[in-house]
Amino acid sequence: MAQADWADLSGSALDSTDVPRGVTAALTVPPGGTAFTYGFRSEVSTIGFAGKYCALTNFSPITGSRKGGSIRCAVKRYASGANFAPMFGFIQGVDPTTSSGYMVGLSEADAYNIVLKKGVPSGGLDASGSDIIRASTASWTAVGDGVTVWKHLRLDVLVNPHDEVVLNVYENDLTANDVDAPVWAAITGMDSFIDDANGILTGSLPYTGPFYPFFGMYTEGVGVSVLYDHFEVLRQTAP
């Protein structure tokens, strides 16, 4: 997908002065990537979320009743620290402070996990938070511009006819498979999850859309950065 396919999240999102964002050819792309990556860097200590949503027809939002989708990308933390986190997924609006949904990302910690969350992007991505549905058993500390820092992740949000939402998270091993030829595999600690129609498991009713695909960075600090590459977004067309 191209940079022009995405628009800035609105509401009280941090703007491009607070968090500069855009494409760059200066940094290392993931295996199989092309010349550019997309980055965010915080210039303020204001707590908040800076990000983009997919502005394409039929994805802004995903059209149809009870329709989710699948979103895949390579992502990495460029800095250490427990004051920021990259995340992407599907939310039910374009304001990251009020739009709830499902998202996956790399948690706020020096030793970070892959985590799945139900909530709002501006709430951050604390792996021990009550809004975290799943967290990887493994954790990592690698940051910066190395090829091996990249995580190639996939989130499926599939809405059933009876208003239950099936959530699946997968990873492609970039040491074996390029971003343009992924082999998706389960992540230890992140089994498939069904957000039940009565909200028994999570304490709140499931979100059934309409959904906007999004990505970005939660931040509490100055000088922290994240990078993204090779976005793919698919929409659920049945049932």
C-alpha positions in Angstrom: 0.0 0.0 0.0 1.1 3.6 -0.7 1.5 6.5 1.7 -1.4 8.2 -0.1 -3.7 5.4 0.9 -3.6 6.6 4.6 -4.8 9.7 6.4 -4.0 11.1 9.8 -6.2 10.0 12.7 -8.3 13.0 13.9 -9.7 14.1 17.3 -7.0 14.7 19.9 -4.3 12.7 18.1 -0.8 14.1 18.3 -0.2 16.1 15.1 2.8 16.0 12.8 4.6 18.7 14.8 4.3 16.7 18.0 5.2 13.4 16.2 6.8 13.8 12.8 5.9 10.9 10.5 6.6 9.9 6.9 8.5 7.7 4.5 12.3 7.4 4.6 14.9 5.7 2.6 17.6 6.2 5.3 16.8 3.1 7.4 17.1 -0.6 6.9 14.1 -2.3 5.4 12.9 -5.7 6.4 14.0 -8.7 4.3 12.2 -8.5 1.0 11.3 -4.9 1.5 11.7 -2.1 -1.0 13.5 1.2 -0.7 11.3 2.9 1.9 9.9 2.5 5.4 7.4 4.6 7.3 8.4 6.1 10.7 7.2 8.0 13.7 9.3 10.0 16.2 8.0 11.8 19.2 9.1 15.3 19.9 7.0 15.9 23.0 6.4 14.3 26.4 2.6 14.5 25.9 0.8 11.2 26.4 -1.1 10.2 23.4 -1.3 8.4 20.1 -0.2 9.4 16.6 -1.3 7.4 13.7 -3.0 6.8 10.4 -6.1 5.1 9.1 -6.8 3.5 5.7 -8.6 6.1 3.6 -9.4 3.8 0.6 -13.0 3.2 -0.6 -14.5 0.2 1.1 -11.9 0.4 3.9 -12.9 3.8 5.3 -14.6 2.2 7.0 -14.9 -1.5 5.9 -18.3 -1.6 4.4 -21.1 -4.0 5.3 -22.8 -5.3 8.5 -20.6 -7.4 10.8 -17.5 -7.3 8.7 -13.9 -7.3 10.0 -10.7 -8.0 8.2 -7.0 -8.8 8.3 -4.0 -6.5 8.5 -0.4 -7.5 8.1 2.8 -5.5 8.4 6.4 -5.4 9.5 7.0 -3.3 12.6 9.9 -2.5 15.0 10.8 -0.4 18.0 13.7 1.8 17.1 14.5 2.8 20.7 14.5 1.2 24.2 12.2 2.3 27.0 8.8 1.7 28.6 7.2 4.9 27.4 6.1 4.0 23.9 4.6 1.3 21.7 3.8 0.7 18.1 0.4 -0.9 17.3 -1.9 -1.6 14.4 -5.4 -3.1 13.9 -9.0 -2.2 13.5 -10.9 0.5 15.4 -14.5 1.8 15.1 -13.7 5.4 14.3 -10.8 7.8 13.5 -10.2 9.3 16.9 -7.7 7.2 18.9 -9.0 8.5 22.2 -12.6 7.4 21.8 -12.5 4.7 19.0 -12.4 1.2 20.5 -11.3 -1.8 18.6 -8.7 -4.6 18.5 -5.0 -4.1 18.0 -1.7 -5.9 18.1 1.8 -4.5 18.7 5.0 -4.5 20.7 4.5 -3.7 24.4 5.8 -0.8 26.4 9.0 -2.3 28.0 12.7 -2.7 27.4 12.0 -6.4 27.2 8.8 -6.2 25.0 6.2 -8.8 24.1 3.8 -9.1 21.2 0.4 -8.3 22.6 -3.2 -8.3 21.6 -5.4 -5.6 23.1 -9.1 -4.7 23.2 -9.6 -1.0 23.8 -8.5 2.4 22.5 -5.1 3.1 21.0 -4.5 6.1 23.3 -4.6 3.8 26.3 -1.1 2.4 25.4 0.1 -1.2 25.3 1.1 -2.3 28.8 1.5 -6.1 28.6 0.2 -6.4 32.2 -2.9 -4.2 31.5 -6.4 -5.4 32.1 -7.2 -4.6 28.4 -4.6 -7.1 27.1 -6.2 -10.3 25.7 -3.1 -12.2 24.8 0.7 -11.8 25.2 3.5 -13.7 23.7 5.4 -16.0 26.0 8.7 -14.8 24.6 10.1 -11.3 24.9 12.8 -9.4 23.1 15.2 -6.5 23.7 16.5 -5.8 20.2 15.9 -2.2 19.0 17.4 0.1 16.4 18.3 -0.3 12.7 19.1 -4.0 12.4 17.3 -6.3 10.1 16.6 -8.8 12.8 14.7 -6.2 14.9 11.7 -6.4 12.5 8.6 -8.3 13.5 6.2 -9.4 10.7 2.8 -9.7 12.3 -0.8 -10.4 11.2 -4.0 -9.7 13.0 -7.3 -11.2 11.8 -10.6 -9.8 13.2 -13.5 -11.9 12.0 -17.1 -11.1 13.0 -19.5 -14.0 13.1 -23.2 -13.7 12.2 -24.2 -14.0 15.9 -21.9 -11.1 16.9 -18.9 -13.0 18.3 -15.5 -11.8 17.1 -12.7 -14.3 16.4 -9.2 -12.9 16.9 -6.1 -14.5 15.5 -2.5 -13.3 15.6 0.3 -14.8 13.5 4.0 -14.1 12.9 6.1 -14.6 9.8 9.7 -15.6 10.6 11.8 -13.0 8.7 15.0 -15.0 9.1 13.4 -17.6 6.8 10.7 -15.8 4.7 10.7 -12.4 3.2 7.9 -9.9 3.8 6.6 -10.5 0.3 6.5 -14.3 0.7 5.3 -14.9 4.3 4.6 -18.2 6.0 2.3 -17.4 8.8 2.6 -19.3 12.1 1.0 -19.3 15.5 2.8 -17.3 18.3 3.4 -19.1 21.6 1.1 -17.6 24.3 -1.3 -16.1 21.7 -3.9 -18.7 21.0 -7.0 -17.9 19.0 -9.5 -15.8 21.1 -13.2 -15.5 20.7 -14.7 -12.2 22.1 -18.0 -13.8 23.1 -21.4 -12.2 22.3 -22.2 -11.6 26.0 -18.9 -10.0 26.9 -18.2 -12.7 29.5 -14.5 -13.1 28.8 -13.5 -9.5 28.5 -16.1 -7.7 30.6 -17.5 -5.7 27.7 -19.5 -6.5 24.6 -17.5 -7.4 21.4 -16.9 -4.7 18.8 -18.6 -5.6 15.5 -17.7 -2.5 13.4 -17.7 -0.7 11.2 -13.9 -0.9 11.3 -11.1 1.4 10.2 -7.7 -0.2 9.6 -5.1 1.9 11.5 -1.5 2.0 12.6 0.7 4.3 14.6 2.6 4.9 17.9 1.5 5.4 21.5 4.0 7.7 23.3 4.7 9.2 26.6 8.2 10.5 25.9 10.6 12.5 23.7 12.9 11.0 21.1 11.3 7.5 20.8 10.6 6.1 17.4 8.9 3.2 15.6 9.1 1.9 12.0 6.6 0.1 9.7 6.8 -1.5 6.3 4.9 -3.6 3.8 1.3 -3.1 4.8 -1.5 -5.4 3.6 -5.1 -4.9 4.5 -7.9 -7.3 3.6 -11.6 -7.0 4.3 -14.0 -9.7 5.4 -16.7 -10.3 2.8 -18.6 -13.3 4.3 -20.6 -14.3 6.1 
